[in-house]
Amino acid sequence: MAIQLYGFWRSNAAFRVRVALALKKLPFEEIEVDILAGRQFDADYAEMNAERVVPTLVHDGHRVFQSLAIMEYLDEVHPSPRLMPEDPKDRAYVRALALVSVADSHPLVVPRVRKHLSETFGADATVIETWCRHWAEEGLATYERMLAQRPAAPFALGSTPTLADICVAGQKIIADLYQLDIAAFPNVAALTKRCFALPEFAHAHPFQQAGYPH
């Protein structure tokens, strides 16, 4: 299975896919697309990904976009270990957890949104950081309420990580990037601590990537 992943060290979406690939023990080549420098708009990459975002997964010449679609694709072509449960109710719960970060919180802090806040509304760096911290905390608070209703045991749906755990861990990374204390979210803190104790999560963290500016 020849796999290439076009990503970037800071990309939360690329983090999710790296974890999924690692959990499935699928080797891959990661190709950097510097989204902070605008390389996603270069003609060659824009031709590959019409949305001009990362990640893009290339599997045997077939391109897949959007981290959630990529992870479900990997689950279908390489179903062991499973990232999505068999039971329809559990699958819906996994997607609900995943989408809190993927659809509701993370999209509000990505580079194109930060750039729009600056160029259109004149927001300075302090205002933009306040905006990002707000939406990061909103995502954490939502996860805290959901995990309080259905506690992790030890992961969101039992003994092994699923796509849900990957996305909750991604929300913790947003908190890391903006230096948020997650002590107010003990259920999230406990779950993500268990996630990042696993090498598949720990090694995929943005701060562990080659491009991270130490």
Backbone bond lengths (Angstrom), bond angles and torsions (degrees), N, CA, C in turn:
res aa  C-N    CA-C-N  psi(-1)  N-CA   C-N-CA  omega(-1)  CA-C   N-CA-C  phi
1 M - - - 1.456 - - 1.521 108.68 -
2 A 1.330 117.01 100.80 1.451 121.36 -179.90 1.519 108.91 -83.52
3 I 1.341 116.40 119.51 1.465 120.90 -175.65 1.522 109.83 -128.60
4 Q 1.322 114.68 132.88 1.460 121.80 170.13 1.525 107.90 -119.85
5 L 1.322 115.85 141.29 1.456 120.97 177.66 1.519 108.42 -124.26
6 Y 1.320 116.07 114.96 1.463 120.95 173.90 1.530 106.95 -86.23
7 G 1.320 116.37 114.43 1.451 120.42 -175.25 1.515 111.56 -149.10
8 F 1.334 114.40 -164.52 1.467 120.97 -179.59 1.511 107.23 -156.62
9 W 1.326 116.56 148.87 1.460 119.53 -173.02 1.522 112.15 -56.85
10 R 1.324 118.45 -39.17 1.462 121.72 -174.70 1.524 113.53 -83.38
11 S 1.313 117.48 -15.08 1.460 121.06 -173.94 1.522 111.71 -65.53
12 N 1.330 116.10 119.04 1.460 121.16 176.65 1.518 110.55 -66.01
13 A 1.325 116.01 -37.69 1.459 120.14 179.80 1.530 111.02 -65.50
14 A 1.332 116.76 -39.55 1.465 119.79 177.17 1.526 110.95 -66.56
15 F 1.335 117.05 -36.65 1.468 120.66 174.73 1.522 110.40 -55.04
16 R 1.325 117.30 -47.72 1.467 120.53 -178.49 1.519 111.20 -56.05
17 V 1.325 115.45 -45.48 1.462 119.15 -177.16 1.525 110.64 -69.38
18 R 1.341 117.85 -38.08 1.463 119.83 177.15 1.526 111.13 -58.93
19 V 1.335 116.42 -41.88 1.464 119.42 178.95 1.525 110.30 -63.85
20 A 1.322 117.08 -46.32 1.467 120.28 -179.72 1.523 111.21 -58.51
21 L 1.316 116.92 -44.56 1.465 120.59 178.34 1.523 111.16 -62.86
22 A 1.335 116.47 -40.76 1.465 120.08 -179.32 1.524 111.50 -67.46
23 L 1.338 117.10 -42.04 1.467 120.00 179.26 1.525 110.97 -62.17
24 K 1.318 116.50 -33.15 1.459 121.01 178.94 1.524 112.86 -89.40
25 K 1.343 114.73 -0.43 1.473 121.36 178.52 1.530 111.49 56.51
26 L 1.316 115.20 44.43 1.457 121.35 178.83 1.523 109.38 -102.75
27 P 1.322 117.89 116.53 1.472 119.78 178.28 1.523 110.74 -68.34
28 F 1.321 115.30 147.44 1.456 119.27 -179.59 1.522 109.56 -154.13
29 E 1.323 114.52 159.38 1.461 122.01 174.09 1.520 107.36 -105.11
30 E 1.338 117.14 124.79 1.463 119.64 177.56 1.529 109.31 -98.42
31 I 1.310 115.27 130.40 1.458 123.18 -179.41 1.521 107.86 -113.53
32 E 1.331 116.30 124.08 1.462 120.52 -174.34 1.520 112.15 -76.01
33 V 1.336 114.91 133.64 1.458 122.90 169.68 1.528 105.32 -125.25
34 D 1.324 117.28 104.75 1.461 121.87 -173.40 1.519 109.77 -73.52
35 I 1.340 115.97 95.91 1.457 119.86 -176.38 1.532 112.17 -74.12
36 L 1.328 117.66 -20.11 1.462 119.67 176.86 1.525 111.26 -74.44
37 A 1.328 115.81 -27.89 1.467 121.14 178.10 1.530 112.02 -93.90
38 G 1.332 117.31 0.99 1.463 120.67 177.78 1.509 115.09 80.81
39 R 1.333 117.84 17.91 1.460 120.01 -177.45 1.541 112.22 -67.69
40 Q 1.342 117.35 -16.04 1.464 119.84 177.65 1.525 112.08 -67.95
41 F 1.339 116.01 -14.87 1.464 120.22 179.01 1.525 112.28 -96.26
42 D 1.328 117.63 -2.28 1.464 120.29 174.89 1.525 109.78 -58.54
43 A 1.307 116.27 146.37 1.461 120.62 -173.11 1.525 112.86 -57.83
44 D 1.347 117.08 -40.70 1.461 118.61 -176.46 1.522 111.43 -67.68
45 Y 1.358 117.13 -39.63 1.463 118.30 179.82 1.530 111.21 -77.01
46 A 1.318 117.54 -37.44 1.461 120.70 178.57 1.525 110.87 -60.42
47 E 1.329 116.31 -31.45 1.465 119.98 176.57 1.526 110.57 -70.23
48 M 1.335 116.99 -31.71 1.464 121.14 -179.95 1.524 111.44 -76.43
49 N 1.338 116.87 -41.32 1.456 121.79 -176.83 1.522 108.51 -126.36
50 A 1.332 116.46 106.34 1.462 120.87 -173.42 1.521 112.51 -64.69
51 E 1.352 117.26 -24.69 1.459 120.06 178.15 1.528 111.96 -79.18
52 R 1.336 116.10 -17.58 1.466 122.96 179.04 1.526 111.70 62.96
53 V 1.315 114.10 47.88 1.459 121.72 176.53 1.523 108.05 -135.80
54 V 1.325 115.56 169.50 1.460 120.54 170.88 1.523 107.20 -114.14
55 P 1.343 115.32 155.00 1.458 128.55 5.51 1.524 112.72 -93.56
56 T 1.318 113.52 165.09 1.459 123.03 165.11 1.517 107.04 -123.88
57 L 1.311 116.61 128.91 1.462 121.72 175.34 1.521 108.23 -102.35
58 V 1.327 115.85 130.39 1.460 121.03 174.80 1.513 107.38 -114.83
59 H 1.318 116.19 118.20 1.462 122.59 -178.81 1.520 108.89 -123.09
60 D 1.326 115.28 110.35 1.470 120.88 -178.46 1.530 111.21 50.71
61 G 1.326 115.73 41.28 1.459 121.09 176.89 1.519 114.91 87.51
62 H 1.339 117.00 -8.81 1.468 120.74 179.99 1.515 109.65 -94.76
63 R 1.320 117.29 130.11 1.460 121.96 -177.28 1.523 111.09 -97.78
64 V 1.329 115.61 136.83 1.465 121.86 176.91 1.527 107.78 -128.75
65 F 1.327 116.56 135.91 1.466 122.23 -177.01 1.521 110.19 -116.94
66 Q 1.327 115.89 162.82 1.448 125.42 177.72 1.537 110.19 70.68
67 S 1.328 115.60 124.27 1.468 120.58 -171.49 1.523 112.92 -58.87
68 L 1.332 117.78 -40.34 1.462 119.65 -179.26 1.528 110.69 -64.72
69 A 1.327 116.67 -43.59 1.467 120.78 177.75 1.526 110.78 -64.41
70 I 1.328 116.46 -38.70 1.467 120.43 179.60 1.528 110.28 -63.73
71 M 1.339 116.62 -45.76 1.469 118.92 -178.02 1.525 111.81 -65.71
72 E 1.327 117.11 -39.12 1.462 118.93 177.20 1.532 110.83 -68.78
73 Y 1.312 116.79 -35.95 1.471 120.24 175.53 1.532 110.38 -60.71
74 L 1.328 116.37 -46.84 1.465 119.74 178.94 1.519 111.19 -60.92
75 D 1.330 116.83 -36.03 1.457 120.54 179.76 1.527 110.93 -66.70
76 E 1.310 116.63 -30.80 1.460 120.30 -178.32 1.526 112.10 -81.60
77 V 1.337 116.96 -37.92 1.469 118.67 -177.91 1.521 111.96 -86.66
78 H 1.342 116.90 -19.41 1.464 120.77 179.08 1.535 107.18 -142.46
79 P 1.334 117.62 78.45 1.466 121.55 -166.59 1.522 117.31 -75.81
80 S 1.308 118.31 3.62 1.469 118.98 179.68 1.529 110.33 -124.27
81 P 1.345 116.54 127.30 1.468 128.92 -7.36 1.524 111.00 -75.35
82 R 1.305 115.81 152.33 1.457 120.54 -175.94 1.527 111.14 -74.43
83 L 1.328 115.00 137.65 1.458 121.43 173.10 1.521 111.46 -100.31
84 M 1.334 116.32 -16.83 1.457 122.14 177.09 1.524 108.47 -121.22
85 P 1.329 117.97 128.89 1.466 119.96 -178.87 1.522 112.06 -71.16
86 E 1.333 115.42 163.74 1.466 121.22 -179.51 1.524 112.21 -75.72
87 D 1.315 117.00 -38.30 1.455 120.90 -174.99 1.528 111.09 -66.92
88 P 1.342 118.81 129.35 1.465 120.81 -177.23 1.528 113.58 -58.55
89 K 1.320 117.46 -37.62 1.470 120.15 -179.76 1.522 110.50 -67.25
90 D 1.318 116.26 -40.35 1.465 119.54 178.05 1.524 111.09 -69.27
91 R 1.322 116.57 -36.46 1.467 119.50 177.94 1.526 110.52 -63.36
92 A 1.327 115.90 -39.81 1.461 119.55 178.57 1.529 110.46 -65.10
93 Y 1.339 116.54 -38.69 1.466 119.77 179.32 1.523 111.04 -66.79
94 V 1.324 116.97 -40.22 1.466 120.86 176.60 1.527 109.81 -59.67
95 R 1.315 116.94 -46.95 1.472 119.63 -179.78 1.521 111.03 -63.89
96 A 1.341 116.96 -38.98 1.462 119.92 179.31 1.524 110.84 -61.91
97 L 1.326 117.14 -45.91 1.454 120.25 176.88 1.523 111.16 -61.70
98 A 1.310 116.33 -44.79 1.462 120.62 -178.11 1.527 111.21 -60.52
99 L 1.315 116.63 -42.55 1.456 120.50 -172.15 1.517 113.24 -73.51
100 V 1.327 118.31 -19.08 1.466 119.92 174.87 1.525 109.84 -55.52
101 S 1.326 116.04 -45.81 1.459 119.86 178.83 1.523 111.23 -84.69
102 V 1.331 116.29 -48.82 1.465 120.63 -172.40 1.524 112.39 -64.00
103 A 1.338 117.54 -38.68 1.464 120.55 -174.26 1.524 114.22 -107.28
104 D 1.345 117.24 -30.06 1.462 118.93 -171.27 1.527 114.72 -101.95
105 S 1.312 118.20 -37.72 1.465 120.50 -172.35 1.525 113.10 -105.74
106 H 1.314 116.56 -56.29 1.462 120.30 -175.38 1.532 113.78 -58.51
107 P 1.355 120.24 -40.94 1.467 118.59 -178.47 1.524 114.50 -59.66
108 L 1.331 117.51 -20.10 1.462 120.27 -177.82 1.525 113.33 -83.16
109 V 1.337 117.50 -5.74 1.473 119.52 -177.73 1.526 112.88 -121.80
110 V 1.318 117.40 9.87 1.463 120.70 -176.87 1.531 110.54 -75.40
111 P 1.352 118.29 164.24 1.471 120.64 -175.40 1.514 115.45 -54.18
112 R 1.339 118.42 -40.83 1.469 118.94 -176.67 1.526 111.65 -66.88
113 V 1.340 117.01 -31.05 1.464 119.74 177.03 1.518 110.04 -73.31
114 R 1.322 117.03 -43.76 1.468 119.92 178.54 1.528 110.67 -61.09
115 K 1.332 116.16 -40.26 1.467 120.25 178.64 1.528 110.69 -64.80
116 H 1.326 117.65 -41.07 1.461 121.51 -179.99 1.529 110.84 -64.81
117 L 1.311 116.86 -40.78 1.467 120.15 177.43 1.531 110.81 -59.67
118 S 1.332 115.58 -39.59 1.458 120.09 -179.26 1.517 112.01 -72.42
119 E 1.340 116.64 -50.53 1.460 119.99 -171.68 1.529 112.92 -76.85
120 T 1.323 117.60 -33.22 1.460 120.40 -174.91 1.520 112.58 -93.02
121 F 1.320 116.65 -35.93 1.463 120.37 -174.29 1.532 113.06 -113.71
122 G 1.333 116.28 0.67 1.451 119.88 177.24 1.513 114.35 68.76
123 A 1.330 117.19 23.03 1.463 120.73 -179.75 1.522 109.77 -68.30
124 D 1.341 116.51 132.20 1.457 119.36 177.16 1.522 110.18 -88.43
125 A 1.324 116.87 179.75 1.461 121.19 -174.11 1.525 112.06 -59.94
126 T 1.338 116.74 -37.33 1.470 120.13 -179.52 1.520 111.19 -66.52
127 V 1.308 117.35 -43.12 1.461 121.89 179.37 1.524 110.36 -64.59
128 I 1.332 116.11 -43.24 1.458 119.82 -179.21 1.525 110.60 -64.64
129 E 1.316 117.23 -40.47 1.465 119.60 178.10 1.521 110.76 -65.12
130 T 1.328 117.51 -39.28 1.466 120.71 177.25 1.526 110.61 -62.12
131 W 1.327 116.17 -42.32 1.471 121.86 176.19 1.528 110.04 -57.76
132 C 1.319 116.79 -49.79 1.462 121.32 -176.63 1.527 111.60 -65.05
133 R 1.308 117.05 -40.63 1.463 120.17 178.46 1.533 110.94 -64.45
134 H 1.324 116.11 -37.47 1.470 119.56 178.47 1.517 111.03 -59.82
135 W 1.341 116.16 -50.75 1.464 118.91 -176.07 1.528 111.78 -72.19
136 A 1.318 116.92 -28.69 1.466 119.35 173.23 1.524 110.15 -63.81
137 E 1.322 117.10 -44.01 1.464 121.23 179.74 1.530 111.59 -67.81
138 E 1.329 117.13 -35.42 1.465 119.86 176.90 1.531 110.87 -61.10
139 G 1.328 116.26 -42.85 1.460 119.64 177.60 1.513 112.06 -63.98
140 L 1.317 116.98 -43.56 1.461 121.14 178.47 1.526 110.93 -61.63
141 A 1.337 116.75 -42.48 1.465 120.35 -179.14 1.529 111.10 -64.16
142 T 1.324 116.58 -39.23 1.464 119.44 177.83 1.516 110.69 -64.25
143 Y 1.322 116.74 -45.42 1.462 119.69 177.69 1.524 111.14 -60.89
144 E 1.327 117.12 -39.31 1.463 120.33 -179.92 1.527 110.39 -60.17
145 R 1.324 117.28 -44.73 1.460 120.58 179.71 1.529 111.14 -64.72
146 M 1.319 117.34 -42.02 1.463 120.47 -179.22 1.526 111.55 -66.46
147 L 1.335 116.46 -41.68 1.463 119.90 -179.22 1.525 111.84 -73.01
148 A 1.323 117.62 -24.34 1.462 120.53 174.93 1.529 110.31 -68.59
149 Q 1.327 116.20 -35.06 1.462 120.64 -179.98 1.527 112.22 -76.83
150 R 1.333 115.78 -31.63 1.466 120.56 179.60 1.529 107.26 -137.93
151 P 1.329 116.64 84.33 1.474 120.09 -173.83 1.531 112.42 -59.96
152 A 1.322 115.04 145.77 1.459 121.34 176.22 1.522 109.65 -67.58
153 A 1.345 115.64 143.97 1.467 118.97 -175.03 1.535 113.13 -147.85
154 P 1.326 120.02 76.12 1.462 126.96 -11.41 1.536 112.13 -83.29
155 F 1.359 116.39 -16.15 1.458 120.51 176.94 1.527 109.23 -100.91
156 A 1.293 117.28 177.03 1.459 121.04 -170.37 1.523 113.17 -56.87
157 L 1.333 116.71 -34.95 1.464 119.98 179.76 1.528 111.99 -126.98
158 G 1.313 117.09 31.54 1.451 117.78 173.52 1.504 114.86 126.96
159 S 1.327 115.82 -139.29 1.459 121.04 -166.64 1.518 114.67 -83.37
160 T 1.323 117.98 -15.59 1.462 120.38 -177.49 1.528 110.28 -130.89
161 P 1.320 117.93 152.84 1.471 120.31 -179.73 1.525 111.48 -67.61
162 T 1.307 114.17 146.88 1.459 121.64 174.35 1.524 108.71 -122.87
163 L 1.312 113.44 -177.35 1.462 119.77 177.07 1.531 110.36 -58.19
164 A 1.331 117.28 -30.66 1.466 120.60 178.25 1.524 111.34 -62.55
165 D 1.330 116.86 -46.53 1.469 120.78 -179.52 1.521 111.03 -62.01
166 I 1.327 116.56 -37.57 1.462 120.53 178.89 1.524 110.14 -60.03
167 C 1.331 116.67 -42.05 1.464 119.92 -176.59 1.519 111.90 -76.04
168 V 1.335 118.19 -35.01 1.464 119.72 174.35 1.530 109.27 -63.92
169 A 1.340 116.30 -42.31 1.469 120.10 176.92 1.520 110.95 -61.03
170 G 1.334 116.95 -36.15 1.460 120.24 176.75 1.520 112.07 -63.07
171 Q 1.340 116.88 -35.23 1.456 119.36 177.39 1.526 110.89 -67.98
172 K 1.334 116.48 -34.35 1.470 120.28 175.19 1.527 110.12 -63.23
173 I 1.312 117.00 -36.00 1.464 120.33 178.87 1.527 111.07 -65.02
174 I 1.329 117.19 -38.90 1.461 119.31 175.32 1.524 109.59 -59.50
175 A 1.335 116.04 -40.78 1.467 119.93 176.27 1.531 110.60 -62.19
176 D 1.329 116.96 -40.07 1.467 120.43 177.58 1.523 111.29 -61.45
177 L 1.321 116.31 -43.65 1.461 120.66 -177.73 1.530 111.69 -62.63
178 Y 1.319 116.05 -33.55 1.468 119.52 -178.20 1.528 111.85 -105.48
179 Q 1.336 115.39 15.69 1.469 123.16 172.39 1.532 111.58 53.32
180 L 1.332 115.00 47.78 1.459 121.26 178.52 1.524 109.99 -90.25
181 D 1.305 115.98 138.13 1.459 121.92 173.55 1.525 107.51 -83.26
182 I 1.336 118.00 120.82 1.466 119.90 -177.10 1.532 111.83 -99.22
183 A 1.341 117.01 18.94 1.467 120.12 179.01 1.526 111.63 -59.70
184 A 1.324 117.67 -28.25 1.466 121.24 179.18 1.521 112.75 -73.19
185 F 1.338 116.20 -5.60 1.471 121.44 -178.20 1.532 108.99 -124.40
186 P 1.339 117.86 69.47 1.470 120.54 -170.82 1.523 114.72 -63.12
187 N 1.329 117.95 -33.27 1.462 119.35 178.52 1.524 111.20 -68.26
188 V 1.329 115.21 -40.80 1.466 119.46 176.36 1.528 109.93 -65.27
189 A 1.317 116.60 -43.67 1.466 120.58 -179.01 1.523 111.42 -60.47
190 A 1.335 116.76 -43.61 1.465 120.20 -178.76 1.522 111.53 -66.52
191 L 1.340 116.29 -44.07 1.464 119.18 -179.35 1.519 111.17 -65.30
192 T 1.327 117.34 -45.95 1.463 118.69 -176.66 1.531 111.42 -70.58
193 K 1.318 117.25 -28.54 1.464 119.21 174.41 1.525 110.25 -62.37
194 R 1.335 116.49 -41.46 1.472 119.60 177.25 1.523 111.04 -66.29
195 C 1.337 115.64 -38.08 1.472 118.50 178.73 1.529 110.91 -62.67
196 F 1.326 117.03 -51.07 1.461 120.03 -174.16 1.525 113.08 -76.46
197 A 1.330 117.24 -5.12 1.465 120.25 169.47 1.527 110.88 -74.19
198 L 1.343 116.21 -16.98 1.463 120.91 177.74 1.528 109.13 -87.37
199 P 1.319 118.21 136.23 1.469 119.86 -178.49 1.523 113.32 -60.88
200 E 1.326 117.06 -30.25 1.464 119.64 -178.90 1.528 111.16 -62.44
201 F 1.312 116.19 -35.20 1.462 120.41 176.73 1.529 110.85 -82.02
202 A 1.326 115.69 -47.27 1.471 120.08 -174.56 1.521 111.69 -60.21
203 H 1.320 117.27 -43.74 1.467 120.48 -176.74 1.527 112.38 -73.39
204 A 1.333 116.80 -19.37 1.467 120.48 179.84 1.520 112.81 -88.30
205 H 1.331 117.43 -9.75 1.472 121.38 -177.71 1.527 110.06 -58.20
206 P 1.327 118.12 138.29 1.466 120.29 179.74 1.522 114.40 -51.32
207 F 1.326 117.36 -35.96 1.458 120.15 -177.68 1.528 112.28 -70.40
208 Q 1.332 117.35 -9.87 1.466 121.32 178.67 1.530 112.18 -102.01
209 Q 1.317 118.11 4.03 1.448 120.82 -177.59 1.518 111.67 -87.41
210 A 1.307 115.24 155.05 1.472 121.63 -175.13 1.525 112.10 -58.78
211 G 1.320 118.09 -34.29 1.455 120.16 -176.10 1.510 115.13 -83.75
212 Y 1.349 117.28 -5.54 1.470 119.67 -177.21 1.529 110.11 -63.83
213 P 1.353 117.04 128.16 1.466 119.84 -177.46 1.533 111.53 -80.49
214 H 1.304 116.58 88.03 1.460 121.59 -176.58 1.535 110.28 -62.92
